[in-house]
Amino acid sequence: MDALILELKVNGTPEEAIRQIRNRNYALRFRRKMGEPAKYTGRILAVGISYDRKTKEHSCRAEAL
């Protein structure tokens, strides 16, 4: 099973959301600490969602970390 990290950007882009996930190292909570067994060994997906308040449209992008 995949683990998902979701980030929503209002009036932004999905790419900005994924960049934030990477820059703030959100995936670290799924990785092991030194000397501990791995908490999660599956695939971690970053999902960036953007929403435009004027047009009420959304877009999405996902990529494996």
MMTF fields as JSON, N, C-alpha, C and O atoms, coordinates in Angstrom:
{
  "mmtfVersion": "1.0.0",
  "mmtfProducer": "UNKNOWN",
  "numBonds": 259,
  "numAtoms": 260,
  "numGroups": 65,
  "numChains": 1,
  "numModels": 1,
  "chainsPerModel": [1],
  "groupsPerChain": [65],
  "chainIdList": ["A"],
  "bondAtomList": [4, 2, 8, 6, 12, 10, 16, 14, 20, 18, 24, 22, 28, 26, 32, 30, 36, 34, 40, 38, 44, 42, 48, 46, 52, 50, 56, 54, 60, 58, 64, 62, 68, 66, 72, 70, 76, 74, 80, 78, 84, 82, 88, 86, 92, 90, 96, 94, 100, 98, 104, 102, 108, 106, 112, 110, 116, 114, 120, 118, 124, 122, 128, 126, 132, 130, 136, 134, 140, 138, 144, 142, 148, 146, 152, 150, 156, 154, 160, 158, 164, 162, 168, 166, 172, 170, 176, 174, 180, 178, 184, 182, 188, 186, 192, 190, 196, 194, 200, 198, 204, 202, 208, 206, 212, 210, 216, 214, 220, 218, 224, 222, 228, 226, 232, 230, 236, 234, 240, 238, 244, 242, 248, 246, 252, 250, 256, 254],
  "bondOrderList": [1, 1, 1, 1, 1, 1, 1, 1, 1, 1, 1, 1, 1, 1, 1, 1, 1, 1, 1, 1, 1, 1, 1, 1, 1, 1, 1, 1, 1, 1, 1, 1, 1, 1, 1, 1, 1, 1, 1, 1, 1, 1, 1, 1, 1, 1, 1, 1, 1, 1, 1, 1, 1, 1, 1, 1, 1, 1, 1, 1, 1, 1, 1, 1],
  "groupList": [{"groupName": "MET", "atomNameList": ["N", "CA", "C", "O"], "elementList": ["N", "C", "C", "O"], "formalChargeList": [0, 0, 0, 0], "bondAtomList": [1, 0, 2, 1, 3, 2], "bondOrderList": [1, 1, 2], "singleLetterCode": "M", "chemCompType": "L-PEPTIDE LINKING"}, {"groupName": "ASP", "atomNameList": ["N", "CA", "C", "O"], "elementList": ["N", "C", "C", "O"], "formalChargeList": [0, 0, 0, 0], "bondAtomList": [1, 0, 2, 1, 3, 2], "bondOrderList": [1, 1, 2], "singleLetterCode": "D", "chemCompType": "L-PEPTIDE LINKING"}, {"groupName": "ALA", "atomNameList": ["N", "CA", "C", "O"], "elementList": ["N", "C", "C", "O"], "formalChargeList": [0, 0, 0, 0], "bondAtomList": [1, 0, 2, 1, 3, 2], "bondOrderList": [1, 1, 2], "singleLetterCode": "A", "chemCompType": "L-PEPTIDE LINKING"}, {"groupName": "LEU", "atomNameList": ["N", "CA", "C", "O"], "elementList": ["N", "C", "C", "O"], "formalChargeList": [0, 0, 0, 0], "bondAtomList": [1, 0, 2, 1, 3, 2], "bondOrderList": [1, 1, 2], "singleLetterCode": "L", "chemCompType": "L-PEPTIDE LINKING"}, {"groupName": "ILE", "atomNameList": ["N", "CA", "C", "O"], "elementList": ["N", "C", "C", "O"], "formalChargeList": [0, 0, 0, 0], "bondAtomList": [1, 0, 2, 1, 3, 2], "bondOrderList": [1, 1, 2], "singleLetterCode": "I", "chemCompType": "L-PEPTIDE LINKING"}, {"groupName": "GLU", "atomNameList": ["N", "CA", "C", "O"], "elementList": ["N", "C", "C", "O"], "formalChargeList": [0, 0, 0, 0], "bondAtomList": [1, 0, 2, 1, 3, 2], "bondOrderList": [1, 1, 2], "singleLetterCode": "E", "chemCompType": "L-PEPTIDE LINKING"}, {"groupName": "LYS", "atomNameList": ["N", "CA", "C", "O"], "elementList": ["N", "C", "C", "O"], "formalChargeList": [0, 0, 0, 0], "bondAtomList": [1, 0, 2, 1, 3, 2], "bondOrderList": [1, 1, 2], "singleLetterCode": "K", "chemCompType": "L-PEPTIDE LINKING"}, {"groupName": "VAL", "atomNameList": ["N", "CA", "C", "O"], "elementList": ["N", "C", "C", "O"], "formalChargeList": [0, 0, 0, 0], "bondAtomList": [1, 0, 2, 1, 3, 2], "bondOrderList": [1, 1, 2], "singleLetterCode": "V", "chemCompType": "L-PEPTIDE LINKING"}, {"groupName": "ASN", "atomNameList": ["N", "CA", "C", "O"], "elementList": ["N", "C", "C", "O"], "formalChargeList": [0, 0, 0, 0], "bondAtomList": [1, 0, 2, 1, 3, 2], "bondOrderList": [1, 1, 2], "singleLetterCode": "N", "chemCompType": "L-PEPTIDE LINKING"}, {"groupName": "GLY", "atomNameList": ["N", "CA", "C", "O"], "elementList": ["N", "C", "C", "O"], "formalChargeList": [0, 0, 0, 0], "bondAtomList": [1, 0, 2, 1, 3, 2], "bondOrderList": [1, 1, 2], "singleLetterCode": "G", "chemCompType": "PEPTIDE LINKING"}, {"groupName": "THR", "atomNameList": ["N", "CA", "C", "O"], "elementList": ["N", "C", "C", "O"], "formalChargeList": [0, 0, 0, 0], "bondAtomList": [1, 0, 2, 1, 3, 2], "bondOrderList": [1, 1, 2], "singleLetterCode": "T", "chemCompType": "L-PEPTIDE LINKING"}, {"groupName": "PRO", "atomNameList": ["N", "CA", "C", "O"], "elementList": ["N", "C", "C", "O"], "formalChargeList": [0, 0, 0, 0], "bondAtomList": [1, 0, 2, 1, 3, 2], "bondOrderList": [1, 1, 2], "singleLetterCode": "P", "chemCompType": "L-PEPTIDE LINKING"}, {"groupName": "ARG", "atomNameList": ["N", "CA", "C", "O"], "elementList": ["N", "C", "C", "O"], "formalChargeList": [0, 0, 0, 0], "bondAtomList": [1, 0, 2, 1, 3, 2], "bondOrderList": [1, 1, 2], "singleLetterCode": "R", "chemCompType": "L-PEPTIDE LINKING"}, {"groupName": "GLN", "atomNameList": ["N", "CA", "C", "O"], "elementList": ["N", "C", "C", "O"], "formalChargeList": [0, 0, 0, 0], "bondAtomList": [1, 0, 2, 1, 3, 2], "bondOrderList": [1, 1, 2], "singleLetterCode": "Q", "chemCompType": "L-PEPTIDE LINKING"}, {"groupName": "TYR", "atomNameList": ["N", "CA", "C", "O"], "elementList": ["N", "C", "C", "O"], "formalChargeList": [0, 0, 0, 0], "bondAtomList": [1, 0, 2, 1, 3, 2], "bondOrderList": [1, 1, 2], "singleLetterCode": "Y", "chemCompType": "L-PEPTIDE LINKING"}, {"groupName": "PHE", "atomNameList": ["N", "CA", "C", "O"], "elementList": ["N", "C", "C", "O"], "formalChargeList": [0, 0, 0, 0], "bondAtomList": [1, 0, 2, 1, 3, 2], "bondOrderList": [1, 1, 2], "singleLetterCode": "F", "chemCompType": "L-PEPTIDE LINKING"}, {"groupName": "SER", "atomNameList": ["N", "CA", "C", "O"], "elementList": ["N", "C", "C", "O"], "formalChargeList": [0, 0, 0, 0], "bondAtomList": [1, 0, 2, 1, 3, 2], "bondOrderList": [1, 1, 2], "singleLetterCode": "S", "chemCompType": "L-PEPTIDE LINKING"}, {"groupName": "HIS", "atomNameList": ["N", "CA", "C", "O"], "elementList": ["N", "C", "C", "O"], "formalChargeList": [0, 0, 0, 0], "bondAtomList": [1, 0, 2, 1, 3, 2], "bondOrderList": [1, 1, 2], "singleLetterCode": "H", "chemCompType": "L-PEPTIDE LINKING"}, {"groupName": "CYS", "atomNameList": ["N", "CA", "C", "O"], "elementList": ["N", "C", "C", "O"], "formalChargeList": [0, 0, 0, 0], "bondAtomList": [1, 0, 2, 1, 3, 2], "bondOrderList": [1, 1, 2], "singleLetterCode": "C", "chemCompType": "L-PEPTIDE LINKING"}],
  "groupTypeList": [0, 1, 2, 3, 4, 3, 5, 3, 6, 7, 8, 9, 10, 11, 5, 5, 2, 4, 12, 13, 4, 12, 8, 12, 8, 14, 2, 3, 12, 15, 12, 12, 6, 0, 9, 5, 11, 2, 6, 14, 10, 9, 12, 4, 3, 2, 7, 9, 4, 16, 14, 1, 12, 6, 10, 6, 5, 17, 16, 18, 12, 2, 5, 2, 3],
  "groupIdList": [1, 2, 3, 4, 5, 6, 7, 8, 9, 10, 11, 12, 13, 14, 15, 16, 17, 18, 19, 20, 21, 22, 23, 24, 25, 26, 27, 28, 29, 30, 31, 32, 33, 34, 35, 36, 37, 38, 39, 40, 41, 42, 43, 44, 45, 46, 47, 48, 49, 50, 51, 52, 53, 54, 55, 56, 57, 58, 59, 60, 61, 62, 63, 64, 65],
  "secStructList": [7, 7, 3, 3, 3, 3, 3, 3, 3, 3, 6, 1, 7, 2, 2, 2, 2, 2, 2, 2, 2, 2, 2, 6, 6, 4, 4, 4, 4, 4, 1, 7, 7, 6, 6, 1, 7, 7, 1, 7, 7, 1, 7, 3, 3, 3, 3, 3, 3, 3, 3, 3, 6, 6, 6, 6, 3, 3, 3, 3, 3, 3, 3, 3, 7],
  "xCoordList": [0.838, 0.0, 0.887, 1.92, 0.471, 1.222, 0.838, -0.299, 1.785, 1.523, 1.391, 2.163, 0.417, 0.185, 0.469, 0.103, 1.124, 1.298, 0.581, 0.956, -0.439, -1.245, -0.947, -0.786, -0.879, -0.71, -1.632, -1.626, -2.424, -3.364, -2.849, -2.421, -2.893, -2.529, -3.731, -4.194, -4.228, -5.297, -4.65, -3.755, -5.119, -4.569, -3.079, -2.343, -2.641, -1.252, -1.229, -2.179, -0.134, -0.004, 0.299, 0.819, -0.026, 0.342, 1.849, 2.31, 2.615, 4.073, 4.579, 5.514, 3.966, 4.336, 4.049, 4.832, 2.929, 2.567, 3.576, 4.001, 3.958, 4.937, 6.294, 7.002, 6.663, 7.925, 7.934, 8.959, 6.797, 6.711, 6.878, 7.559, 6.265, 6.405, 7.879, 8.365, 8.583, 10.004, 10.854, 11.689, 10.633, 11.454, 11.294, 12.252, 10.111, 9.862, 10.032, 9.758, 10.488, 10.806, 9.659, 9.869, 8.459, 7.301, 7.447, 6.885, 8.191, 8.328, 9.157, 9.112, 9.91, 10.752, 9.953, 10.473, 8.715, 7.93, 7.622, 7.229, 7.797, 7.587, 8.878, 8.847, 9.99, 11.281, 11.755, 11.271, 12.694, 13.161, 14.183, 14.842, 14.294, 15.344, 16.515, 16.347, 17.682, 18.865, 18.644, 18.192, 18.963, 18.87, 17.48, 17.291, 16.498, 15.128, 14.77, 15.3, 13.871, 13.407, 12.577, 12.019, 12.499, 11.732, 10.26, 9.679, 9.665, 8.237, 7.395, 6.314, 7.896, 7.15, 8.126, 9.156, 7.822, 8.746, 8.16, 8.813, 6.946, 6.306, 6.67, 7.587, 5.948, 6.16, 5.48, 4.371, 6.138, 5.582, 5.268, 6.144, 4.016, 3.574, 3.283, 2.596, 3.809, 3.495, 2.387, 2.51, 1.306, 0.178, -0.04, -0.331, 0.102, -0.126, -1.451, -1.708, -2.291, -3.607, -3.699, -3.351, -4.169, -4.37, -5.846, -6.546, -6.291, -7.688, -7.721, -7.129, -8.417, -8.554, -9.91, -10.952, -9.895, -11.142, -12.033, -13.258, -11.444, -12.248, -12.966, -14.173, -12.223, -12.807, -13.412, -14.151, -13.097, -13.537, -13.05, -13.688, -11.901, -11.295, -10.13, -9.505, -9.853, -8.713, -7.856, -8.313, -6.616, -5.714, -4.881, -4.749, -4.331, -3.635, -2.428, -2.428, -1.41, -0.222, 0.298, 0.285, 0.754, 1.311, 2.654, 2.854, 3.573, 4.862, 5.423, 5.171, 6.186, 6.811, 8.025, 8.789, 8.193, 9.353, 10.457, 11.524],
  "yCoordList": [-1.176, 0.0, 1.246, 1.291, 2.239, 3.484, 4.425, 4.411, 5.233, 6.303, 7.596, 7.846, 8.41, 9.661, 10.847, 10.866, 11.825, 13.113, 14.122, 14.316, 14.759, 15.707, 17.134, 17.42, 18.014, 19.437, 20.21, 19.992, 21.113, 21.924, 23.351, 23.93, 23.914, 25.307, 26.028, 25.67, 27.035, 27.851, 28.951, 29.658, 29.082, 30.05, 29.829, 30.782, 28.598, 28.228, 27.154, 27.002, 26.409, 25.326, 24.013, 24.014, 22.898, 21.606, 21.462, 20.828, 22.043, 21.976, 22.692, 22.222, 23.825, 24.538, 23.673, 23.65, 22.965, 22.099, 20.965, 20.671, 20.331, 19.245, 19.776, 19.118, 20.948, 21.564, 21.783, 21.577, 22.201, 22.386, 21.059, 20.994, 20.012, 18.682, 18.281, 17.773, 18.508, 18.16, 19.059, 18.568, 20.376, 21.323, 21.162, 21.361, 20.809, 20.656, 19.22, 18.904, 18.347, 16.951, 16.227, 15.536, 16.383, 15.711, 14.188, 13.517, 13.637, 12.186, 11.588, 10.377, 12.401, 11.872, 11.133, 10.213, 11.515, 10.819, 9.369, 8.585, 9.005, 7.622, 6.82, 5.594, 7.488, 6.808, 6.463, 7.016, 5.555, 5.089, 6.039, 6.808, 5.964, 6.689, 5.739, 4.522, 6.276, 5.429, 4.411, 4.758, 3.169, 2.113, 1.531, 0.63, 2.024, 1.511, 0.781, 1.095, -0.191, -0.827, 0.168, 1.115, -0.051, 0.844, 0.827, -0.237, 2.009, 2.11, 1.806, 1.227, 2.2, 2.044, 1.696, 2.354, 0.679, 0.253, 0.375, -0.002, 0.889, 1.028, 2.326, 3.036, 2.612, 3.814, 5.008, 4.881, 6.16, 7.389, 8.318, 8.648, 8.733, 9.597, 10.997, 11.165, 11.994, 13.389, 13.803, 13.634, 14.345, 14.777, 16.263, 16.691, 17.041, 18.477, 18.805, 18.407, 19.528, 19.914, 21.429, 22.05, 22.017, 23.462, 23.756, 22.996, 24.87, 25.285, 26.776, 27.578, 27.134, 28.536, 29.04, 28.554, 30.004, 30.505, 31.203, 31.139, 31.868, 32.589, 31.636, 31.75, 30.703, 29.793, 28.546, 27.807, 28.317, 27.12, 25.821, 24.775, 25.918, 24.75, 24.256, 25.023, 22.975, 22.419, 21.62, 21.188, 21.437, 20.571, 19.791, 20.174, 18.702, 17.788, 17.196, 17.008, 16.912, 16.236, 15.323, 15.683, 14.145, 13.202, 12.718, 12.553, 12.495, 11.911, 11.135, 11.458, 10.111, 9.288, 10.013, 10.628, 9.934, 10.559, 9.534, 9.851],
  "zCoordList": [0.0, 0.0, 0.0, 0.669, -0.751, -0.836, 0.295, 0.768, 0.721, 1.685, 0.892, -0.034, 1.255, 0.547, 1.445, 2.621, 0.87, 1.533, 0.648, -0.509, 1.182, 0.416, 0.851, 2.037, -0.127, 0.16, -0.771, -1.982, -0.205, -0.963, -1.053, -0.055, -2.254, -2.476, -3.083, -4.166, -2.388, -2.923, -3.757, -3.294, -4.994, -5.953, -6.195, -6.446, -6.121, -6.396, -7.462, -8.23, -7.505, -8.486, -7.77, -6.654, -8.414, -7.829, -7.663, -6.714, -8.572, -8.485, -7.229, -6.581, -6.888, -5.652, -4.435, -3.485, -4.461, -3.341, -3.178, -2.06, -4.274, -4.201, -3.769, -3.007, -4.243, -3.817, -2.305, -1.655, -1.743, -0.294, 0.436, 1.46, -0.078, 0.527, 0.557, 1.567, -0.542, -0.609, 0.303, 1.063, 0.218, 0.986, 2.491, 3.239, 2.938, 4.376, 4.851, 6.009, 3.944, 4.293, 4.986, 5.983, 4.466, 5.066, 5.065, 5.93, 4.11, 3.999, 5.133, 5.345, 5.862, 6.932, 7.998, 8.628, 8.206, 9.235, 8.872, 9.736, 7.597, 7.172, 7.164, 7.063, 7.268, 7.217, 8.63, 9.618, 8.698, 10.006, 10.612, 9.911, 11.916, 12.626, 12.804, 12.726, 13.037, 13.21, 14.323, 15.414, 14.039, 15.028, 15.2, 16.017, 14.449, 14.541, 13.254, 12.188, 13.353, 12.123, 11.315, 11.87, 10.013, 9.145, 9.543, 9.754, 9.645, 9.955, 8.736, 8.839, 7.589, 6.352, 5.245, 5.099, 4.471, 3.433, 2.038, 1.065, 1.918, 0.612, -0.08, 0.331, -1.114, -1.911, -1.245, -0.726, -1.257, -0.696, -1.861, -2.66, -1.948, -3.037, -2.515, -1.507, -3.207, -2.908, -3.869, -5.082, -3.317, -4.132, -3.895, -2.777, -4.956, -4.888, -5.537, -6.673, -4.823, -5.324, -5.271, -4.266, -6.361, -6.361, -6.616, -7.285, -6.068, -6.221, -6.512, -5.789, -7.575, -7.971, -7.483, -7.923, -6.583, -6.0, -7.016, -6.907, -8.001, -8.993, -9.94, -10.151, -10.503, -11.495, -10.861, -11.511, -9.595, -8.853, -9.501, -9.392, -10.18, -10.786, -9.938, -9.205, -10.051, -9.324, -10.29, -11.347, -9.904, -10.661, -9.663, -8.501, -10.137, -9.236, -9.954, -11.17, -9.166, -9.677, -8.571, -7.394, -8.966, -7.99, -8.506, -9.709, -7.572, -7.949, -6.757, -5.596, -7.09, -6.056, -5.506, -6.25, -4.192, -3.538, -3.385, -2.858]
}
